[in-house]
Amino acid sequence: VLYVGRARDLRARLRSYFRSERQRPSVEAALLALERVEWRVLDSELEAALEEVRLIRELQPPANSRSRRKEHGVYLKRRGEEFVVSKAATPLGPIPSRRQASLAARALSLGTEEELDAILQGGPLPRLRQRLDELADSLRYEEAARLRDRIEALERVLERLRRLERLRELDACLVAPGTESGWRKAFFVSAGELRVVRTLPPGAGAMVEVETGLALCRSADPRSHEPLSPEQAEDMLLLDSFVRRPPSELAVLPLDRQRIAAHLSG
């Protein structure tokens, strides 16, 4: 397998590869080696997105930039008075860009204990920004540019970490169309993770499946503050993108039996 992708309009997606001269080198190589195109029609954009991620992880297609990053995630780790970039999981990660993580680590290493506590709790960066102003006022522009890049990287990293922490509290039931008319699929999300997918038949049988999904969410591991793996973080962010901007066919509901029942009967 050379490449895995998804599209609402398969014909338009395929045309874009053969009618455009601007492709990434890995995609160009895949097109030159192409023997055939295979596709699967899935019931919803959410299901297609989840399947795309699964296949890329399983098959590691050479033309997918995501698969070339392998275990795409690094962490920040304290070493003495400094912070370093590490593959070992810590609460400060995962961060998809090693360069961004390295710049953020250098910014963190400039802070005092009190500043670090404030920064990691979402506080401001007053001393670092004051130092940036001093460098600019002294016409030390190269040093100022380096510090600016470190501050910007740290802010992006902290925003990502705060977002992942919020997603650990995400509980939702996402209801999408099923294969046949009247059938649906329910994706049960608890503590930010997809716990189970249940197929809902028409009629009373749907609530039997809903009860099963809710029970599996209740019996899942309790919320923990163990470091997230790169795969967990990627899945959380994918689910969050559908919760925040659901496509027209997707209903986002709380993990509440009555609310789900009302939607199914509506």
Secondary structure, 3 states (H helix, E strand, C coil): CCCCCCCCCHHHHHHHHHCCCCCCHHHHHHHHHCCCCCCCCCCCHHHHHHHHHHHHHHHCCCCCHHHHCCCCCEEEEEECCEEEEECCCCCCCCECCHHHHHHHHHHHHCCCHHHHHHHHCCCCCHHHHHHHHHHHHCCCHHHHHHHHHHHHHHHHHHHHHHHHHHHCCCCEEEEEECCCCCCEEEEEEECCEEEEEEEECCCCHHHHHHHHHHHHHHCCCCCCCCCCCHHHHHHHHHHHHHHHCCCCCCEEECCCHHHHHHHHHC
